[in-house]
Amino acid sequence: MRLSSRLKAIVDMVPPGMKVADIGTDHGYIPVYLSLNGISDYIVATDIKSGSLNKAINEIKKNKLSTKIITRLGSGLKVLNLNEVDIAIIAGMGGILIADILEKDKNIASTIKRFILQPMKASDYLRYYLNKNGYRIIDEDLILENEKYYEIIVAEHGHEIINDNIFYEIGKKLIEKRHPLVKDYIKYKIGKMRRIIDEVSKSHNNISLIENILYKIKKYEVLLNESEMPDNCRND
Ligand SMILES: C[S@@+](CC[C@H](N)C(=O)[O-])C[C@H]1O[C@@H](n2cnc3c(N)ncnc32)[C@H](O)[C@@H]1O
Protein backbone atom coordinates (compact mmCIF):
# COMPACT_ATOMS: atom_id res chain seq x y z
CA MET A 1 0.00 0.00 0.00
CA ARG A 2 1.37 3.40 -0.98
CA LEU A 3 0.51 6.36 1.21
CA SER A 4 0.62 10.07 0.39
CA SER A 5 3.71 11.87 1.76
CA ARG A 6 1.58 13.43 4.51
CA LEU A 7 0.17 10.09 5.70
CA LYS A 8 3.56 8.37 5.34
CA ALA A 9 5.18 11.02 7.57
CA ILE A 10 2.46 10.39 10.16
CA VAL A 11 2.89 6.59 10.24
CA ASP A 12 6.68 7.04 10.34
CA MET A 13 6.22 8.70 13.74
CA VAL A 14 4.70 5.51 15.20
CA PRO A 15 7.30 3.34 16.96
CA PRO A 16 6.78 -0.41 16.39
CA GLY A 17 4.96 -2.50 19.00
CA MET A 18 2.67 0.20 20.36
CA LYS A 19 -1.12 0.07 20.74
CA VAL A 20 -2.52 2.77 18.48
CA ALA A 21 -5.80 4.66 18.02
CA ASP A 22 -6.48 6.58 14.83
CA ILE A 23 -9.10 9.18 15.78
CA GLY A 24 -11.03 10.46 12.75
CA THR A 25 -9.69 7.70 10.51
CA ASP A 26 -12.03 8.36 7.52
CA HIS A 27 -10.50 6.33 4.63
CA GLY A 28 -8.73 4.03 7.11
CA TYR A 29 -5.36 4.15 5.31
CA ILE A 30 -3.40 4.80 8.51
CA PRO A 31 -4.64 1.73 10.46
CA VAL A 32 -4.40 -0.52 7.39
CA TYR A 33 -0.80 0.58 6.72
CA LEU A 34 0.20 0.09 10.38
CA SER A 35 -1.27 -3.41 10.38
CA LEU A 36 -0.01 -4.54 6.95
CA ASN A 37 3.50 -3.39 7.80
CA GLY A 38 3.56 -5.08 11.21
CA ILE A 39 4.06 -1.74 13.01
CA SER A 40 1.19 -2.39 15.43
CA ASP A 41 -0.95 -5.39 16.23
CA TYR A 42 -3.48 -3.47 18.34
CA ILE A 43 -5.21 -0.73 16.39
CA VAL A 44 -8.48 1.10 17.04
CA ALA A 45 -9.84 3.08 14.08
CA THR A 46 -12.54 5.60 15.01
CA ASP A 47 -14.70 8.25 13.41
CA ILE A 48 -17.58 10.46 14.46
CA LYS A 49 -19.43 9.92 11.15
CA SER A 50 -20.79 6.53 10.14
CA GLY A 51 -20.16 7.30 6.45
CA SER A 52 -16.48 7.91 7.17
CA LEU A 53 -16.17 4.88 9.43
CA ASN A 54 -17.80 2.73 6.73
CA LYS A 55 -15.08 3.82 4.29
CA ALA A 56 -12.49 2.60 6.80
CA ILE A 57 -14.40 -0.66 7.39
CA ASN A 58 -14.43 -1.31 3.62
CA GLU A 59 -10.70 -0.59 3.31
CA ILE A 60 -10.03 -2.91 6.26
CA LYS A 61 -12.17 -5.67 4.69
CA LYS A 62 -10.48 -5.20 1.30
CA ASN A 63 -7.13 -5.86 3.01
CA LYS A 64 -8.51 -8.83 5.01
CA LEU A 65 -7.72 -7.14 8.32
CA SER A 66 -11.18 -7.24 9.92
CA THR A 67 -9.96 -9.48 12.75
CA LYS A 68 -6.91 -7.24 13.36
CA ILE A 69 -8.29 -3.70 13.43
CA ILE A 70 -11.05 -2.62 15.85
CA THR A 71 -13.47 0.01 14.51
CA ARG A 72 -15.57 2.31 16.70
CA LEU A 73 -18.09 5.03 15.94
CA GLY A 74 -18.01 8.08 18.19
CA SER A 75 -16.49 11.43 19.05
CA GLY A 76 -12.84 11.95 19.92
CA LEU A 77 -11.21 9.92 22.68
CA LYS A 78 -14.56 8.98 24.29
CA VAL A 79 -14.67 5.70 22.35
CA LEU A 80 -11.43 4.51 23.98
CA ASN A 81 -11.07 2.79 27.35
CA LEU A 82 -8.66 4.04 29.99
CA ASN A 83 -5.14 2.69 29.31
CA GLU A 84 -6.31 1.02 26.09
CA VAL A 85 -3.74 2.56 23.73
CA ASP A 86 -0.21 3.99 23.94
CA ILE A 87 -0.52 6.37 21.00
CA ALA A 88 -3.36 8.43 19.56
CA ILE A 89 -3.13 9.80 16.05
CA ILE A 90 -5.42 12.78 15.38
CA ALA A 91 -4.78 13.94 11.83
CA GLY A 92 -6.38 15.95 9.06
CA MET A 93 -8.52 18.18 11.30
CA GLY A 94 -8.19 21.80 12.40
CA GLY A 95 -5.93 22.60 15.36
CA ILE A 96 -8.86 23.97 17.36
CA LEU A 97 -10.83 20.73 16.93
CA ILE A 98 -7.77 18.63 17.87
CA ALA A 99 -7.27 20.71 21.05
CA ASP A 100 -10.99 20.33 21.79
CA ILE A 101 -10.74 16.54 21.44
CA LEU A 102 -7.82 16.47 23.93
CA GLU A 103 -9.66 18.81 26.29
CA LYS A 104 -13.00 16.96 26.28
CA ASP A 105 -11.68 13.62 27.57
CA LYS A 106 -8.74 14.54 29.76
CA ASN A 107 -9.11 11.38 31.86
CA ILE A 108 -8.58 9.17 28.79
CA ALA A 109 -5.90 11.49 27.34
CA SER A 110 -3.97 11.21 30.61
CA THR A 111 -3.55 7.45 30.03
CA ILE A 112 -2.22 7.85 26.45
CA LYS A 113 1.56 8.25 26.32
CA ARG A 114 2.03 9.91 22.96
CA PHE A 115 -0.03 11.96 20.51
CA ILE A 116 0.71 12.32 16.81
CA LEU A 117 -1.19 15.41 15.73
CA GLN A 118 -1.51 16.78 12.23
CA PRO A 119 -3.46 20.04 12.20
CA MET A 120 -4.65 21.30 8.80
CA LYS A 121 -4.81 24.84 10.20
CA ALA A 122 -4.42 26.72 13.50
CA SER A 123 -1.24 24.82 14.43
CA ASP A 124 -0.27 27.87 16.55
CA TYR A 125 -3.46 27.47 18.59
CA LEU A 126 -2.74 23.76 19.05
CA ARG A 127 0.89 24.31 20.14
CA TYR A 128 -0.30 26.98 22.61
CA TYR A 129 -2.98 24.62 23.95
CA LEU A 130 -0.43 21.83 24.38
CA ASN A 131 2.01 24.11 26.17
CA LYS A 132 -0.60 25.46 28.60
CA ASN A 133 -2.19 22.06 29.30
CA GLY A 134 0.65 19.84 30.46
CA TYR A 135 2.08 18.59 27.16
CA ARG A 136 5.54 18.94 25.67
CA ILE A 137 6.37 18.65 22.01
CA ILE A 138 9.00 15.95 21.49
CA ASP A 139 9.26 16.05 17.69
CA GLU A 140 7.87 17.72 14.61
CA ASP A 141 7.91 17.12 10.89
CA LEU A 142 6.99 19.26 7.92
CA ILE A 143 5.77 17.94 4.58
CA LEU A 144 5.29 19.75 1.29
CA GLU A 145 2.76 17.96 -0.88
CA ASN A 146 0.96 19.42 -3.90
CA GLU A 147 2.32 22.87 -2.98
CA LYS A 148 0.80 22.72 0.50
CA TYR A 149 2.68 22.50 3.79
CA TYR A 150 1.57 20.02 6.46
CA GLU A 151 2.83 20.13 10.04
CA ILE A 152 3.07 17.02 12.19
CA ILE A 153 3.42 17.51 15.93
CA VAL A 154 4.37 14.71 18.33
CA ALA A 155 3.50 15.44 21.96
CA GLU A 156 3.74 13.69 25.30
CA HIS A 157 2.63 14.66 28.78
CA GLY A 158 5.13 17.01 30.42
CA HIS A 159 6.26 20.63 30.52
CA GLU A 160 8.22 22.77 28.16
CA ILE A 161 9.42 26.36 28.43
CA ILE A 162 8.55 28.40 25.34
CA ASN A 163 10.52 31.64 25.59
CA ASP A 164 9.19 33.24 22.42
CA ASN A 165 5.64 33.20 21.03
CA ILE A 166 7.02 32.65 17.55
CA PHE A 167 7.55 29.00 18.50
CA TYR A 168 3.80 28.53 18.63
CA GLU A 169 3.76 29.40 14.93
CA ILE A 170 6.95 27.69 13.77
CA GLY A 171 7.71 24.51 15.69
CA LYS A 172 10.89 24.83 17.76
CA LYS A 173 11.82 21.24 16.96
CA LEU A 174 11.87 22.08 13.24
CA ILE A 175 14.49 24.77 13.90
CA GLU A 176 16.48 22.61 16.32
CA LYS A 177 16.67 19.68 13.92
CA ARG A 178 17.36 21.97 10.95
CA HIS A 179 14.46 20.51 9.05
CA PRO A 180 15.23 20.76 5.32
CA LEU A 181 11.94 22.58 4.62
CA VAL A 182 11.90 25.00 7.54
CA LYS A 183 13.59 27.92 5.77
CA ASP A 184 11.23 27.68 2.79
CA TYR A 185 8.32 27.41 5.19
CA ILE A 186 9.34 30.58 7.05
CA LYS A 187 9.76 32.39 3.70
CA TYR A 188 6.32 31.14 2.63
CA LYS A 189 4.77 32.49 5.85
CA ILE A 190 6.56 35.86 5.40
CA GLY A 191 5.21 36.01 1.81
CA LYS A 192 1.68 35.39 3.08
CA MET A 193 2.00 38.19 5.65
CA ARG A 194 3.33 40.60 3.01
CA ARG A 195 0.33 39.82 0.82
CA ILE A 196 -1.98 40.56 3.75
CA ILE A 197 -0.26 43.94 4.23
CA ASP A 198 -0.79 44.71 0.51
CA GLU A 199 -4.48 43.84 0.74
CA VAL A 200 -5.06 45.71 4.00
CA SER A 201 -3.31 48.85 2.74
CA LYS A 202 -5.46 48.82 -0.42
CA SER A 203 -8.83 48.66 1.32
CA HIS A 204 -8.43 50.51 4.61
CA ASN A 205 -5.79 52.35 6.46
CA ASN A 206 -5.33 50.04 9.44
CA ILE A 207 -1.94 51.24 10.66
CA SER A 208 -1.88 49.21 13.89
CA LEU A 209 -2.68 45.95 12.05
CA ILE A 210 0.06 46.65 9.51
CA GLU A 211 2.51 47.50 12.30
CA ASN A 212 1.69 44.24 14.07
CA ILE A 213 2.26 42.22 10.91
CA LEU A 214 5.53 44.07 10.17
CA TYR A 215 6.70 43.29 13.72
CA LYS A 216 5.87 39.62 13.15
CA ILE A 217 7.71 39.61 9.83
CA LYS A 218 10.81 40.97 11.62
CA LYS A 219 10.64 38.09 14.11
CA TYR A 220 10.29 35.57 11.29
CA GLU A 221 13.32 37.12 9.58
CA VAL A 222 15.38 36.78 12.78
CA LEU A 223 14.36 33.11 12.94
CA LEU A 224 15.29 32.68 9.30
CA ASN A 225 18.74 34.21 9.91
CA GLU A 226 19.24 32.02 12.97
CA SER A 227 18.28 28.89 11.06
CA GLU A 228 20.98 29.73 8.52
CA MET A 229 23.69 30.17 11.20
CA PRO A 230 26.14 27.45 12.23
CA ASP A 231 25.08 25.63 15.44
CA ASN A 232 27.59 27.39 17.73
CA CYS A 233 26.22 30.85 16.79
CA ARG A 234 22.54 30.14 17.29
CA ASN A 235 20.35 31.45 20.05
CA ASP A 236 17.45 28.92 20.23
C1 LIG B 1 -10.34 15.17 6.74
S1 LIG B 1 -10.65 13.68 7.54
C2 LIG B 1 -8.99 13.15 7.95
C3 LIG B 1 -8.83 11.67 7.76
C4 LIG B 1 -7.47 11.13 8.16
N1 LIG B 1 -7.28 11.21 9.60
C5 LIG B 1 -6.37 11.87 7.44
O1 LIG B 1 -5.58 12.55 8.10
O2 LIG B 1 -6.29 11.78 6.21
C6 LIG B 1 -11.27 14.15 9.12
C7 LIG B 1 -12.10 13.05 9.75
O3 LIG B 1 -12.27 13.37 11.13
C8 LIG B 1 -13.57 13.00 11.50
N2 LIG B 1 -13.90 13.74 12.74
C9 LIG B 1 -14.23 15.05 12.86
N3 LIG B 1 -14.45 15.34 14.15
C10 LIG B 1 -14.25 14.19 14.86
C11 LIG B 1 -14.34 13.85 16.24
N4 LIG B 1 -14.66 14.75 17.17
N5 LIG B 1 -14.08 12.57 16.59
C12 LIG B 1 -13.75 11.65 15.67
N6 LIG B 1 -13.67 11.93 14.36
C13 LIG B 1 -13.91 13.16 13.96
C14 LIG B 1 -14.42 13.35 10.30
O4 LIG B 1 -15.65 12.64 10.30
C15 LIG B 1 -13.48 12.93 9.16
O5 LIG B 1 -13.72 11.60 8.76
The ligand as an SDF file (V2000), in Angstrom:
LIG
                    3D

 27 29  0  0  0  0  0  0  0  0999 V2000
  -10.3410   15.1660    6.7400 C   0  0  0  0  0  0  0  0  0  0  0  0
  -10.6500   13.6790    7.5420 S   0  0  0  0  0  0  0  0  0  0  0  0
   -8.9950   13.1490    7.9550 C   0  0  0  0  0  0  0  0  0  0  0  0
   -8.8250   11.6730    7.7580 C   0  0  0  0  0  0  0  0  0  0  0  0
   -7.4680   11.1330    8.1600 C   0  0  0  0  0  0  0  0  0  0  0  0
   -7.2790   11.2090    9.5960 N   0  0  0  0  0  0  0  0  0  0  0  0
   -6.3660   11.8720    7.4440 C   0  0  0  0  0  0  0  0  0  0  0  0
   -5.5770   12.5460    8.1000 O   0  0  0  0  0  0  0  0  0  0  0  0
   -6.2850   11.7760    6.2110 O   0  0  0  0  0  0  0  0  0  0  0  0
  -11.2750   14.1540    9.1180 C   0  0  0  0  0  0  0  0  0  0  0  0
  -12.0960   13.0510    9.7530 C   0  0  0  0  0  0  0  0  0  0  0  0
  -12.2680   13.3690   11.1320 O   0  0  0  0  0  0  0  0  0  0  0  0
  -13.5720   12.9960   11.5040 C   0  0  0  0  0  0  0  0  0  0  0  0
  -13.9010   13.7400   12.7360 N   0  0  0  0  0  0  0  0  0  0  0  0
  -14.2250   15.0470   12.8620 C   0  0  0  0  0  0  0  0  0  0  0  0
  -14.4550   15.3380   14.1500 N   0  0  0  0  0  0  0  0  0  0  0  0
  -14.2480   14.1940   14.8590 C   0  0  0  0  0  0  0  0  0  0  0  0
  -14.3410   13.8470   16.2360 C   0  0  0  0  0  0  0  0  0  0  0  0
  -14.6550   14.7460   17.1670 N   0  0  0  0  0  0  0  0  0  0  0  0
  -14.0840   12.5710   16.5950 N   0  0  0  0  0  0  0  0  0  0  0  0
  -13.7550   11.6450   15.6740 C   0  0  0  0  0  0  0  0  0  0  0  0
  -13.6700   11.9280   14.3640 N   0  0  0  0  0  0  0  0  0  0  0  0
  -13.9080   13.1620   13.9600 C   0  0  0  0  0  0  0  0  0  0  0  0
  -14.4170   13.3510   10.2980 C   0  0  0  0  0  0  0  0  0  0  0  0
  -15.6460   12.6440   10.2990 O   0  0  0  0  0  0  0  0  0  0  0  0
  -13.4850   12.9340    9.1640 C   0  0  0  0  0  0  0  0  0  0  0  0
  -13.7170   11.6050    8.7590 O   0  0  0  0  0  0  0  0  0  0  0  0
  1  2  1  0
  2  3  1  0
  2 10  1  0
  3  4  1  0
  4  5  1  0
  5  6  1  0
  5  7  1  0
  7  8  2  0
  7  9  1  0
 10 11  1  0
 11 12  1  0
 11 26  1  0
 12 13  1  0
 13 14  1  0
 13 24  1  0
 14 15  1  0
 14 23  1  0
 15 16  2  0
 16 17  1  0
 17 18  1  0
 17 23  2  0
 18 19  1  0
 18 20  2  0
 20 21  1  0
 21 22  2  0
 22 23  1  0
 24 25  1  0
 24 26  1  0
 26 27  1  0
M  CHG  2   2   1   9  -1
M  END
$$$$
